[in-house]
Amino acid sequence: IQTLGICHFIAEQATIKDSYIVDILKGQKTIYEISVDLISILYVDSKDQNLNWFLFAFPFQKHVLYYWNVDKMSWDKIDRVILQSIFETIQKKMICTYSQMVTSNTLQGVDIIDNGDKLFVDNFDKKYNEFKKSLFLAIIGCEK
């Protein structure tokens, strides 16, 4: 329930481009890398629109991220459960875009049978630390 605010924001604001799906399926980027890119874009856009409630990080805190908890009306640390909810929100949007691309036959030249598993990953527990670190570095990088 407490992730509703940030996940709802991501679900409403994130734009999944066809090129993201193609990059994942062709192995040029992972779903985690694209997810970090998308969150970074949302972070910059939200700052530009003075919506500073989205995410926050202090450069001196090693890989600690904060999100605006709409229920508490305060900043909370992003833990594994919340980060997984964020990732799964993006993944669902990607799968919807992928499905539309498959039905509209816009994935020509991409082997969707052998590479579909790159989009339908179920290894968040293994990738959690790497994903969190990458997201932290991306958010800190947006501040420079």
C-alpha positions as CSV (number, residue, x, y, z in Angstrom):
1,I,0.0,0.0,0.0
2,Q,2.8,2.5,0.9
3,T,4.4,1.9,-2.5
4,L,1.2,3.0,-4.2
5,G,2.4,6.6,-4.6
6,I,5.8,6.0,-6.2
7,C,4.6,3.0,-8.3
8,H,1.5,4.9,-9.4
9,F,3.7,7.8,-10.4
10,I,6.0,5.5,-12.4
11,A,3.1,3.6,-14.0
12,E,1.5,6.9,-15.1
13,Q,4.6,8.8,-16.1
14,A,7.1,6.3,-17.5
15,T,7.1,6.0,-21.3
16,I,8.3,2.7,-22.7
17,K,9.7,3.2,-26.1
18,D,9.8,0.3,-28.6
19,S,13.6,0.8,-28.9
20,Y,13.9,-0.2,-25.2
21,I,12.2,-3.5,-25.8
22,V,14.3,-4.2,-28.9
23,D,17.5,-3.3,-27.0
24,I,16.6,-5.8,-24.2
25,L,15.6,-8.6,-26.7
26,K,18.8,-8.1,-28.7
27,G,20.9,-8.2,-25.5
28,Q,22.2,-4.7,-26.0
29,K,20.9,-3.7,-22.5
30,T,19.4,-5.6,-19.7
31,I,15.9,-4.9,-18.3
32,Y,17.6,-3.6,-15.2
33,E,19.7,-1.1,-17.1
34,I,16.6,0.2,-19.0
35,S,14.7,0.4,-15.8
36,V,17.5,2.6,-14.3
37,D,17.4,4.7,-17.4
38,L,13.7,5.2,-17.2
39,I,13.8,6.1,-13.5
40,S,16.6,8.6,-14.2
41,I,14.5,10.2,-16.9
42,L,11.5,10.4,-14.5
43,Y,13.8,11.8,-11.8
44,V,15.1,14.6,-14.1
45,D,11.6,15.3,-15.5
46,S,10.1,15.5,-12.0
47,K,12.8,17.9,-10.9
48,D,12.2,20.1,-13.9
49,Q,8.5,20.2,-13.0
50,N,9.3,20.8,-9.3
51,L,7.9,17.5,-8.3
52,N,10.6,16.8,-5.8
53,W,8.7,14.1,-4.0
54,F,9.7,11.3,-6.3
55,L,13.2,10.1,-5.3
56,F,16.1,11.5,-3.3
57,A,19.7,10.4,-2.5
58,F,22.5,11.9,-0.5
59,P,25.9,11.4,-2.2
60,F,27.6,10.7,1.2
61,Q,25.2,7.8,2.0
62,K,26.4,4.6,0.3
63,H,23.6,3.4,-2.0
64,V,20.8,4.7,0.2
65,L,17.7,5.9,-1.7
66,Y,14.7,7.6,-0.4
67,Y,11.2,8.0,-1.9
68,W,8.3,10.2,-0.9
69,N,5.8,8.1,1.1
70,V,2.4,9.6,0.4
71,D,0.8,7.8,3.3
72,K,3.2,9.2,5.9
73,M,3.9,12.5,4.0
74,S,7.6,12.0,4.6
75,W,10.7,10.5,3.1
76,D,11.4,6.8,3.6
77,K,14.3,4.6,2.7
78,I,13.7,2.4,-0.3
79,D,14.0,-1.2,0.9
80,R,14.1,-4.4,-1.1
81,V,10.3,-4.7,-1.2
82,I,9.7,-1.2,-2.5
83,L,12.5,-1.4,-5.1
84,Q,11.1,-4.7,-6.3
85,S,7.6,-3.1,-6.6
86,I,9.2,-0.3,-8.6
87,F,11.0,-2.7,-10.9
88,E,7.9,-4.9,-11.4
89,T,5.8,-1.8,-12.2
90,I,8.3,-1.0,-15.0
91,Q,8.5,-4.6,-16.1
92,K,4.7,-4.8,-16.4
93,K,4.7,-1.7,-18.6
94,M,7.5,-3.2,-20.7
95,I,5.6,-6.5,-21.1
96,C,2.5,-4.5,-22.3
97,T,4.6,-2.7,-24.8
98,Y,6.1,-6.0,-25.9
99,S,2.7,-7.6,-26.3
100,Q,1.5,-4.6,-28.5
101,M,4.7,-4.9,-30.6
102,V,4.2,-8.7,-31.1
103,T,0.5,-8.2,-32.1
104,S,1.3,-5.4,-34.5
105,N,4.3,-7.3,-35.9
106,T,6.8,-4.6,-35.2
107,L,9.5,-6.9,-33.9
108,Q,10.8,-8.1,-37.3
109,G,14.4,-9.2,-37.1
110,V,14.2,-9.9,-33.4
111,D,14.1,-13.6,-32.3
112,I,11.2,-13.3,-29.7
113,I,11.2,-17.0,-29.0
114,D,14.9,-17.3,-27.9
115,N,15.1,-13.8,-26.4
116,G,11.8,-13.3,-24.7
117,D,13.2,-14.5,-21.4
118,K,15.3,-11.3,-21.2
119,L,12.1,-9.4,-20.7
120,F,10.3,-11.9,-18.5
121,V,13.1,-12.1,-15.8
122,D,12.4,-13.4,-12.4
123,N,15.7,-12.9,-10.7
124,F,15.3,-9.7,-8.7
125,D,16.7,-11.2,-5.6
126,K,20.0,-11.9,-7.4
127,K,20.0,-8.5,-9.1
128,Y,18.8,-6.4,-6.1
129,N,22.2,-5.0,-4.9
130,E,23.4,-4.3,-8.4
131,F,20.1,-2.6,-9.4
132,K,20.1,-0.5,-6.2
133,K,23.7,0.6,-6.7
134,S,23.1,1.5,-10.4
135,L,20.0,3.5,-9.5
136,F,21.8,5.3,-6.7
137,L,24.7,6.2,-9.0
138,A,22.3,7.3,-11.7
139,I,20.3,9.6,-9.3
140,I,23.5,11.1,-7.9
141,G,24.8,11.6,-11.5
142,C,21.6,13.5,-12.3
143,E,22.5,16.0,-9.6
144,K,25.7,17.0,-11.2
